[in-house]
Amino acid sequence: MEFEANKKTDLGKLTEALESGMQQHAAAFLSDLEPAEIARLIESLPPTKRDIVWNLVDESDDADVLAELNDEVRSRLIAGMDTADLLAATEGMELDDLADVVADLPESITAQVINSLSRRDRERLAHVLSYPEDSAGGLMNPNTIAVRPNVSLDVVLRYLRALGDLPDNTYSIFVVDRNDRYLGKLRFARVVSSNPDELVRDVMDPEAHVFTVEQSASQVARDFQDLDIVSAAVLDSKQCLLGQITIDDVVDVIREQADREILSMAGLDEEDDIFAPVVASTLRRALWLGVNLATAFLAASVVGMFEGTLEKVVILAVLMPVVASMGGVAGTQTLTIMVRSMALGRVEDSNARWLLYKEVAIGALNGLAWATIVALITIVFFSDWDVALVIGAAVAINLVAAALAGVLVPFVLRRMRIDPAIAGGVVLTTVTDVVGFMSFLGLGTLFLT
């Protein structure tokens, strides 16, 4: 909460400075912030003020701020920059950050940026761009420090001094043979605390965790979290060192995954700009509103099948929303747990059956408990035992169906290569509405008419 309060205070101070015309004060304020903080402030401003703030950012921070911005905001700022400014902003940018930015650059600028790199860096950048963005290869920084196993720590220290500037967030040195095949990791702490005459092979960690370029970014994030990794090597199929992943990269992945899970439940993209133009935002949200409308008509058609019953027993129309809403809430609880667990890699085919039994048991117990409560409330308000028994049975049936759907829908969608976080809620609501209406009105038709 303290972080959020500071964030709001920073935004308030910046907005006040801009509205009062004190641009020099705003520029001085920005110069005291970290690039990530500046990026978050830019994303929190309407488009007209973003351009003003971007022009106030110190040129030495341009590259780092661009790297921190989300894709949509970054592409809009880049569209308003001239060639010289873009080249200056990307100069000296870490290759993993440059790989993120280069996709938003105009083709003519991209060519100039790539040509400005050394031959070695061009090859490294090409490697990073050749891998999917959500893989270890797309996440890695190809800039690493590697040494041979048969040199002394004193030689390593002299080598580091000769290098001068080290790659950002470098925590370890990697050990490779003459063919660049990975042998182990040498932590800086061991370099400075061990006897300088010791050899690298005697103090390196040959068992340090590594990643292959094909592994998913979500798997990388889970391993960093579970194994308390700070940095790790990325290898190709021949065990050759290609780059490294550091904790700052993984923190970004974890944050993006959390944003994706929250926004996807509403059918939105984590890269969506909250200050995007009205028409663009409307079109993005219209898709899932349309899907939801179609499923709503499906549920309505089920109700229409029992029109005669509703005309005879009007009380059923009053109580219908109770059955649907109880199933919707119960199903959403299960669905949320399932989607979250899938994202963390905790749910797979091997344990799905046990989870299905568990959730159905929970649905059955909750169904019996709440069916009794709903039936008693119905008797109190409407003094009708028959209707109370029908709605009680319908609630029990719908809560069990909701539990089944909450477990099965994410698996089915994933098999269909559809993100359960995006489509799961719509499908689940359809299931609970249809089952709820069908069971309630069907039982009402059988026993009340």
N, C-alpha and C positions, 0 to 999 in steps of 0.2 A: 504493500500500500504506500510505503514511503517513496518508492521509485515512481509510482504513478503520480503522486502528488508533485514530485520534483518535475516530472515530465510536463504536467499541466502548468506549473509555474513557469517553466522555460517557454512554453508555447504562449502563455499570456504575456510574458515580458517581450517576446519577439513581436507578437501582434501589436502590442501597445506602441513599440518603437516604430513599426511600419506605419501605423495609422497616424502617428504624430509627426511623421516626416523626418524622424531622427535616424536616417540611414547610417550615418557614421557610428551612432551608438549601437545599432543593430549589427553592423559589421564587427565591431569590437566584441559584442556579446557572442557572436558566432565563432570568433577566433579562439575563444576560451573553451569551446566544446569539442568533443571527440567527433570524428567523421560519422560514426554510427548515430550519434545524437542529432547531428545536423540533418542526416538523411531522414530520421524519424520526424523531425520538425517539418521538413519539406513535404513529406507525405501527409502531414496533418493540416496543410494549408490549401486553400482554394487555388486553382490554376493561375489566376492573375497574380497572386502574391508569391507563388513558387518561383516565377521567373525573376522577380525582384530579389528574393532571398538567394537564389542561385548565383546571381551576378555579384552578390555581396560576399560570397564564400571565397576565402583565400585560394589563389590558384594552386598553391602547393597541396591543398586538400581536395582538389577537384577529383582526382583519380579515386581516392579512398571513398569519397562521398558517393560517386557514381556506382562504385562496386556494392555499396550498402543499400542502394535504392531498389525497390521492387521493379520488375521488368517494365510494367506499363508506365510508371512515372519516369523512369530512366529514359525510355524511348522518346517520350514527349520532350524532355529537356534536351536530349541529343538533337532532336529535329530542329530546335531553335538555335543551335550552335553552329558557328562557321568552321571551316576546315582547319584553320590554324589552331583554334581553341580546342577542337577535338583531338588533334595530334598532340598538343601540349598536355591535355588531360590524361591521355593514355600512355604518355611517355613514362617509363619507369614503373608501370603498373605490374604487380605480380601476375604471372602467367595464368594462374587459376582464376583470378579476378578478371583479367583481360579476356579470357574465354567466355565469361558471362556477359561482358560488355560488347564484345565484337559482333554478337548476333544482332544487336540493335543499331549498329552503325550502317550508314549508307554504303553500298558496294564500293564506290570510288574511294571512300575514306578507309574502308576495311583493307583494301589493297595497299594503300599508303602506310597504314599502321603496321601491317605484316612485313612490308618491305623495309620498314625502319628497324626491324629486329635483326639481331645477329642470326647467322645461318642456324646455329644450334638452337636458339630460342624459337625460330620459325618451325623447326622440326618438332620441338617440344609442344608448341602451341597446336600444331597439326595433330599431334597425338591426343591431346586433351579434347580437341573438338571432334575427334573421330569416335569418341565414346558417348553413350547416352548421358544426358545431364544428370539423371537420377541414378547413376552408377558410381562405383568407386573410381573408375577411370575419369569420369567427368568431374568428380569432386576433388581429385588430387591436385597438388601443386607439383609440377615436374622439377622444380628447383630443389635439389637436395645436396647434401654434402656426403660424399662417400670416400672411404679409405680402404686400404688393403689390410689383411689380418696380420701380416708379418712385420709391420712397422711399430715403432715404440710410441708411447703416449707423448714423449717429448717431441717427436716428429709431428704428431697430430697437432699439438699446441702451436708449433711454429707454422704449420700449414694454415691453421685457423687465423693466426695473426696476419699472415700474408694475404689471405682472402680479404680481410678488412670487413666489408659489409656482408652479413650472413642473410640468407633468406628469412623473411618475416616468420615469426613464431617457430623458429627452429629449436627443438628441444633435444634432439639426438643426432648422432652421426651414424650412417649406415655402413656396414662392412660388406664389401663385394670382392669377388676374385677378378682376375684379369679379363674375364669375359662378361663382367658386370652381373654375374649371378649373385644373388643375395645370400649372405652367410649369417648375418646377425645385426644387432643394434648396439651401439655404444652410447650410453647416456653421458651428457656433459658432466654430470656429477662425478662419474667414475673417472673422467679425464682429468679433472682438477684435483681430485682427492686421492688418486692412486699414485704409486711410485712412477715417476716419469720414465724409468728404464723398463717398465713392464711393457709387454707386447699387447697389441690390440686384441689378438685372439684369446689372450688369457683373461681379459676383463670384459669382453663383449658378452651380450646375452643372445645366444643362438636360438633360444626358444621364444623370443618376443613375438607377439601376435602380428600377423601380416594379413593383407587383403589382396585378392586378385581383382584385376580391372573389371571383371564382369559382375562382381557382387553388387547388390543393390545398395543405394544410399541408406535405405531404412535398416538394412542388416548392419551396415557400418555403424550407424547411430546406436543400434541396440548393443553391439559389441563394445563400443566405447563406453556406454553407460554401465553395462554389466561387468566389464573387466577393468574399469577405471583406467582406460587408456588415455594417454595425453597426445601421443603421436604414433603413427604406424606406417610401415612401408607398403607400397602398392607394387605388386609384381605381375608380370605377364605369364603366359602359359609355360614359358621356359625358365621361370623363376628368376628372371632378370629384373633388376630394380628400375622402375619407371617413374616413381615419384613418392610423395608422402601425403598423408592426411593428418591434419592437426586438429586439436580440440575446438579451435575457433570455427573451423569449417563445419564440424559436427553440430555445434550449438545452433548454427544457422539452419541445418537440416531439421533438427528437433523442433525449432520454432516454426519452420514452414509446415512441418507435418501437423503440429497442433493447430495452426491456422487453417490448414486444409480440412482437417476433421470437423472443425466448428463450422466453417463456411459451406463445406460440401453438404452438410445436413440440410442446408437451405437451397442447395443447387447452385451455389456461387463458387467462384474461383478465388483462391487465396491471393492471386495477383491482381484482382479487381481493384481499381482505384476508387476509393469512396467519394472522391471529388470529380469523378469522370463526368462528361456531359450527360445531360438528362436522357437524350435519345439513346446513347450507347448503353447506359445502365438499364434503361427500359427494355431494350432488345435482349440483353443478357438474361434478365429475370423472366422474360415472357415465356421462354421455352418450358421451364418446369411448371409455370402457372398453367400453361396449355396442357401439359401431361396430367397435372392434378385435376383440371377441369374434365378431361376425358374419363379419369377414374371416378370422379364424383358422379358423372352421368351413369356410369356402370352401377354404382351403388344405388342411384335413384331408380334405375330400371328394376332392380331387385324389389325396391319398395313398391313400384308400380304393379308388380305381379300380385301384390296382396291388397289391391285397392278395395276390393269387395270386403275384405276382413276389416280394414280400417274404417269403412263406412258403418259397419255393424258395431264394432268395438272401438269407439273414439279414443278411449283411454290409452290404447296402444300407441297412438300417434304422439301422445304426450310423453310417454316413457321410452320411446325409441332411442332418443339421444343418450340416455343413461347407459344402455347396453353397448352402443358403439364407442362412447368415450371411455368406458372402463376398459374395453379391449384395446383401444388405442394407446392409453397410458401404459398398460401392462406390456404391450408389445414394444413400445418405444424404449422402455427400461431394458428389456432383453436385447433389442437391436443395438442400443448404444453400447452395452457391455460387449457384445459380439464384435462390432466394428472396431472399437477401441482395442480389444484383445487381438484381433486379426492384424491391426496396424503394428502392434508390438511383437507379433510373431508368437503369441501364446496359444493361438487356436489353429489347429491343423486337422486334416482328415483323421489322424490317429486318435485324437481325443474328442472329436465332434460328437460321437455317439453318447459318450458319458455326459457331455454338456447338454445334449438334447434331452436325455432322461432327467437330468437335474432340473432343467428349466420347465419341462412338462410337469414334474412333481410340484415345483413352486407354483405353476399356473393352476394346478388342480387344488392345492391347499388354499391359495388365495381365492380361487373360484368358489370353493365351498364356503369360506368365511364371508366373502362379500356377497355371495348369492343370498346367504341367510340375512345379512344386514339389509340388503336392498329389498328383499321380500318383506321383512318386518316394517320397513319404512313405507312400502306400498300399502300394507294393511292399515297402518296408522292414518295415512293420508286419503286412501281411496276405499278402505273397508271392503276390499275384494280379495278373497283368498285365492280364487282361481287365477286372477291376473298376477298375484304375488308369486304363486308357484311357477307360472310361465316365465316371468322376468327373472326369477332366481335361477331357473334352469338355463335360460339364455345367457345370463352373465357367466355362469360356470363354464358353459360350452365355449363362449368367446374368449375367456381368459386362457383356457387351455390352447385354443387355436392361435391366440396371440403369442403364446410361448413358443409353439411350433414354428410359426412364421418368423418370429424374432431370431431363431437359430438357423432355420433353413434358407430364408431369403438371402442373407449375405453370402452363403455358400453357393447358391444357384447363380447369383449375380456375378460372383467372382469367376465361376466356371464360364460364364458368358462374356468375360472380360469387360464387365461393367463395374464401376466403382461402387461398392455397397454404401459408402458414405453419401453418395449423391442420389442414387435411385432407391436406396433401401426404405427411406421414410415414406415415399410415395406408394411403393408396392405394399408396404406393411399396412398403411392406412386403408388401402383398398381391401386388403384381406380382412382386416378387423371390421370394417364397415359392412362388407358383403356377408361375412359369417354372422355378424351380430344381427343384422336385419333379417337374414334368412332364418336363423334359429329362432329369434323372437317372434317374428310374424308367422313363421311356419308352425311353431308350437301354438301360437294364438289361433291359427286357422284350424288346427286339429282339435283343440280342447275348448275353445271359446265360441265357436260358431256352429 
